[in-house]
Amino acid sequence: MYRLALIPIALIATSVAQAGIYYSGEQFAALPAQWRGFLLDHRALRNIAVKPKLDAEASPLRLRYRQEADRLNAKAKRTADESADLGALYIRLGDVDRAIDVLRPSQRDHPNHFAISANLGSAWQLKGDLRQAAAALEESVRLAPGKFLAFEEAHLKLVRLRQRSADGELDNLFAIRFENDKGDYEAGKIAASQMKRMPARAAAIAQQLALWFPADGALLWQLAELANAHGDFKNAAAMMEGCVGPFAMNHPALKKHRLILRDAVDQLPPVKIGMNEDHTDRHVGTLEFRSRRPLVSTFETIALPAIDPTGVNAIPWELFGETSIEKPFKVMFPKYLRELNGKQITMTGFMYPLRDDPEMAVFLFIEAPVGCWYCETPETTGIIYVVMPKGQTARYQRGLVRVVGRLALNADDPEEFLYAVKDARVGALD
């Protein structure tokens, strides 16, 4: 099991570069991004396509993307850029057929528009038509601006490889073997000759493709192998857990590598939990990262419902991620969160006990279960301290639960958690 650590927040240094699906409303920092931040944003992009039971529990990105798609779709006449954006939005929202319906005639009308061709290639790939995907991507390679050319070429190579290979195999994107000098798989190491063959931008390119297709498990496997090749077998193991778990991949090589890495992780010393611990990202590998997280925050509270001062307000986890901390302990909560302070909220997530006793008066509440591939070490802004009413306890549950209670924000005491839910009620989802 991967152990929870509390990580101080750092400001994200961003660049103007755009990546993934070409939508003008998405901005990305320079790649490669640190693994933990990458995995959090990778999942956030994946969740845009997830349709929840209640809009209030939807990803804020999904709500914003859906609103923008509705706005563009309602226009009687769209520009080429707007058509490219609308196609990209439908792809992100998981409506590939509508994306193709928008992008296909747009490409006929604007045959030299780079983003339309690139987005159409992505849509055909997700539709499962690799022949038409390759044809569209050949055009996107021809039209690509210099800063996007390497990524477009890699995307076209990926599609061509998949035209010839069986489903579930590791894409041989970089023509290297992830083995040591003896031809065996090893935690944190591959042969020096293979490392020399690895392109300098391999991790950046693979991350780019995975941000394009966050539901593509084979790309996550590729990133795990790259992390391990650079010596970071802990993050590699976390990603392989995601491949076998949420993505349900069962390739024999993947399962073998996962077991080797998991055994290596089990030999690592435990990490303590505590607000006083300085657990800044300790990357044991050799990869040089260019950003902390790839997705530049564009969180907009306009998509959130009006706050009910006397009722219970359902809020998404992404809202907490908008909190920033500067040294010394200077906390800046987003306006919507400040307005919720002292009011009743409800959230879904996972319980993390602070003690061995299954009956808990207090516990930590996190968005994803500890040990899962995308939350290896949650941010400080992604942890809520839950306090039950005096004299009451909640029994530990392993699955997804709902917590209802009064939100309390902490902007003064660095020894305490940023958020607490007090007088809490805990229950399983309906």
Secondary structure as UniProt FT lines:
FT   TURN            24..25
FT   HELIX           35..47
FT   TURN            48..49
FT   HELIX           55..57
FT   HELIX           60..73
FT   HELIX           80..92
FT   TURN            93..94
FT   HELIX           96..109
FT   TURN            111..112
FT   HELIX           114..127
FT   HELIX           130..143
FT   HELIX           146..164
FT   TURN            167..168
FT   TURN            173..174
FT   TURN            181..182
FT   TURN            187..188
FT   HELIX           192..197
FT   TURN            200..201
FT   HELIX           202..212
FT   TURN            214..215
FT   HELIX           217..229
FT   TURN            230..231
FT   HELIX           233..244
FT   TURN            245..247
FT   HELIX           252..266
FT   TURN            275..276
FT   HELIX           301..303
FT   STRAND          312..314
FT   HELIX           317..322
FT   STRAND          324..326
FT   TURN            327..329
FT   STRAND          330..332
FT   HELIX           335..340
FT   TURN            341..342
FT   STRAND          344..352
FT   STRAND          359..360
FT   STRAND          362..366
FT   TURN            370..371
FT   TURN            373..374
FT   HELIX           380..382
FT   STRAND          383..387
FT   TURN            390..391
FT   STRAND          394..395
FT   STRAND          401..409
FT   TURN            414..415
FT   STRAND          419..428
//
